[in-house]
Amino acid sequence: MSSVAEPSAQPAEPAGPRLTYLIKRLEMAERARMEEVIRPYGVTLHQYTALSILERRGGLSSAQLARRHFVTPQAMNQLVAALERDGLIERRADAVNRKILRAWLTERGRQVLDSCHRAVDNVEQRMLAGFTTGQVRDFRQALEKTLVALTEIGT
């Protein structure tokens, strides 16, 4: 007997609101709280996301950053211009192709991002306060699985 749950052919009768509705409500509430807590640091949620991406992988072009942020290249160009204007990132020409500008966090960008991370940590703690450590782990795994299922190529 396998311990892996088999997917059911038919979704179970909903005991309450549709799961997709609850996910959307959670996303909207989470975004509102995040925007609220990072606003004092002078960044928008889109800017925070872009800075977070650059923290993990500095030296991305605007096009690469747009793909990772799920926005159009035009929207990312505006976002990058604002981040550069505010001194949160700097762009340097690529060593091989001088036409490509790669974005890097500045020291000011790192400081702002660290402050935002602390504020967002508080939002996450509030959001997960009713969960045990194991439930948080299971929730994370469930979210990762659903994300993979909806983003697999060819399905």
C-alpha positions, 0 to 999 in steps of 0.5 A: 500500500502506497503512502502517496495520496492518489489524485481523485478523478472528481473534485470533492464537494466543496465544504465552503467557498471554492479553493481558488476563491480562497487563494485569491482572497489570501493573495489580495490580503497578503498583498495589501498587508505587504504594501502597507508594511513596506510603504514606509521604506519608499518602495512598492510591492513590485519594486520589493519583488524586483529587489528580492530577485536581484538579491538572489541573482544580481547582474540580471538584464531588464529582460531577465528580470521581467521574466522572473517577475512575470511582467512585460519588458516595458513595465520592467524598464520603467521599474528599473529606471525608478529603482536606479533613480532612487539609488537602490540599484545600479546598472553596468554594461555586460563584459561581453555585450556592452549593449546589455545593462546588468542590474545590481543592488547598491548598498542603499538598496540592500539596506532598504531591502533588509528593512522590508524583509523584516517587515514582511517577516512580521506579515508572514508570522502573523499569517502563519500564527495558527500553524504548527511548524509541521503545518507550515512545512506542509503548506509550503510543500502544497503551494509549491506542488500546485504552482508546479502543476499550473506552470508545467510546460505543455499542459 
